[in-house]
Amino acid sequence: MHDAKLSDGVVTLSPLHVDDADAHLAGEDELLVRWLNGGPGTRSGTEAYFRLCMEQWATGGPLRAFGVRVGAQAALAGTVDLRFEMAGLAPGQVNLAYGLYPAWRGQGLATRAVNLVCQYATAEGATQAVIQVDPENPGSAAVARRSGFTYARQLPDADGTRFDWYIRDIRAVGHAVSSTAAPP
């Protein structure tokens, strides 16, 4: 399934590959560094992470990282990932994280990507999706709410940083997504 593509006709999600590193590094800005990456990306670090993502797909690991792609050229507009195993998650829950590059923000693409990846998570057996948002990140909280998530509570992570948890029951997620496998 590591060549899966999910699309709603506007946004296409497909697994990240090492050859996405240039586009990712070019799109990285202060907001991605602050809210998602934890520090500025380097070529070696980005390539290593993308290799890990590819390995997770190949082995059926708990991480599923997708590139958010837009347009006929399938331009990389950002990323969205699922973690099926993570501290603090209850059985059936999956953690969802996303980030778009500056040129692609404000167009509803993150909401579309979140809805697509929730459909994928449901097909993989998840019943609830969780988005953990830093309380000082109103943009991410807005995407969660537009995607049907509801604020549940605030919890600290392992290092004590507090996150607002937004939760959505995904068992009834529609299946109006086309899913195709890329040729080998």
C-alpha atoms as one frame of an Amber mdcrd trajectory, in Angstrom:
protein
   0.000   0.000   0.000   3.057   2.289   0.051   2.186   3.562  -3.440  -1.382
   4.492  -2.465  -2.836   7.742  -3.714  -5.925   9.325  -2.201  -7.677  12.167
  -3.965 -10.773  14.312  -3.732 -10.153  15.839  -7.158  -8.347  18.890  -5.758
  -5.875  17.452  -3.254  -3.994  14.200  -3.715  -2.201  12.447  -0.875   0.607
  10.034  -1.633   3.457   8.687   0.473   6.478  10.931   0.941   9.659   9.945
  -0.902  13.262  11.106  -0.608  12.892  13.023  -3.880  10.383  15.295  -2.077
  13.186  16.721   0.091  13.995  19.728  -2.147  10.369  20.845  -2.356   9.916
  20.340   1.378  13.005  22.347   2.294  12.030  25.114  -0.164   8.581  25.330
   1.416   9.694  25.309   5.035   9.134  28.598   6.849   9.101  29.922  10.408
   5.575  28.608  11.070   6.397  25.036  10.040   9.588  25.161  12.072   7.736
  26.505  15.103   4.586  24.370  15.061   5.550  21.156  13.332   9.224  20.475
  12.747  10.747  21.628  16.014  13.731  23.147  14.206  14.915  24.157  10.746
  15.297  21.248   8.365  18.588  20.153   6.867  19.023  18.122   3.712  20.453
  15.128   5.570  17.837  15.275   8.324  14.940  15.642   5.896  16.176  12.810
   3.690  16.674  10.578   6.738  13.140  11.314   7.956  11.658  10.649   4.504
  13.571   7.344   4.350  12.062   6.446   7.733   8.621   7.316   6.339   9.220
   5.082   3.322  10.386   2.261   5.593   7.258   2.638   7.726   5.096   2.286
   4.624   7.067  -0.732   3.399   6.863  -2.550   6.741   3.343  -1.508   7.769
   4.734   0.505  10.672   2.634   2.860  12.803   3.635   6.030  10.869   1.935
   6.903   7.572   3.346  10.155   6.148   1.751  11.644   3.052   2.727  14.460
   0.764  -0.133  16.865   0.112  -0.067  17.376  -3.660  -1.969  19.874  -5.792
  -2.540  20.479  -9.488  -1.675  18.629 -12.659   2.009  18.684 -11.748   1.247
  17.243  -8.288   3.194  20.062  -6.632   4.121  19.278  -3.031   2.065  21.719
  -0.959   2.758  20.243   2.478   2.553  17.074   4.536   0.056  15.187   6.648
   0.865  12.202   8.794  -0.860   9.623  10.917   0.591   7.842  13.907  -1.323
   4.734  14.829   0.770   4.243  17.978   1.743   7.094  20.253   1.878   7.773
  23.979  -1.484   8.929  25.274  -3.618   7.459  22.498  -6.450   5.137  23.444
  -7.147   1.962  21.458  -8.642   2.921  18.078  -7.229   6.456  18.157  -4.770
   7.804  15.604  -2.776  11.032  15.896  -2.939  13.370  12.902  -0.502  16.210
  12.131  -0.340  18.511   9.113   1.474  21.489   7.705   1.254  23.431   4.457
   3.912  25.568   2.825   3.194  29.341   2.761   2.139  29.548  -0.906  -0.615
  26.991  -0.308  -2.161  28.267   2.932  -5.586  29.854   3.116  -7.087  27.826
   0.257  -8.824  25.076   2.228  -6.199  22.496   1.248  -5.320  21.481   4.817
  -8.984  20.780   5.572  -9.237  18.652   2.429  -6.052  16.764   3.351  -7.316
  16.118   6.888 -10.615  14.761   5.570  -8.831  12.483   3.087  -6.414  11.114
   5.664  -9.305  10.455   8.076 -10.878   8.251   5.405  -7.599   6.377   5.086
  -7.342   5.984   8.881 -10.869   4.576   9.032 -10.030   2.026   6.339  -7.008
   1.022   8.467  -9.215   0.398  11.516  -9.021   3.673  13.447 -12.229   4.888
  15.091 -11.120   8.328  16.330  -8.618  10.861  15.079  -6.777  13.213  17.432
  -5.152  16.503  16.466  -2.854  17.974  19.117  -2.571  21.751  18.764  -0.347
  24.189  20.606  -2.791  26.631  22.266  -0.917  29.510  20.587  -1.526  28.111
  17.078  -4.988  29.374  16.064  -4.536  28.401  12.403  -4.132  24.724  13.213
  -7.076  24.814  15.619  -9.204  26.391  12.863  -8.321  23.556  10.456  -9.269
  21.008  13.119 -12.651  22.665  13.702 -13.368  23.042   9.952 -12.592  19.337
   9.585 -15.217  18.366  12.167 -12.955  17.962  15.198 -14.167  19.063  18.621
 -12.033  20.439  21.427 -11.772  17.715  24.086  -9.158  18.752  26.657  -5.678
  20.108  27.226  -2.923  17.614  28.060   0.842  17.841  28.486   3.132  15.768
  26.296   6.231  13.936  27.594   8.279  17.144  28.011   5.442  19.009  29.751
   4.370  21.118  26.753   0.599  21.518  26.868  -1.505  20.727  23.812  -5.187
  21.196  23.086  -6.625  17.876  21.946  -9.238  17.990  19.202 -11.024  14.694
  18.562 -13.259  13.425  15.761 -15.139  10.151  15.521 -14.138   8.865  12.090
 -16.169   5.655  11.948 -18.836   7.331   9.815 -16.410   9.079   7.455 -17.670
   9.001   3.867 -15.803   7.082   1.219 -16.043   9.472  -1.758 -12.293   9.265
  -2.253 -10.581   7.702  -5.209  -7.744   5.445  -4.237  -5.342   4.182  -6.833
  -2.072   2.382  -6.735   0.767   3.823  -8.773   2.428   1.491 -11.230   5.523
  -0.271  -9.854
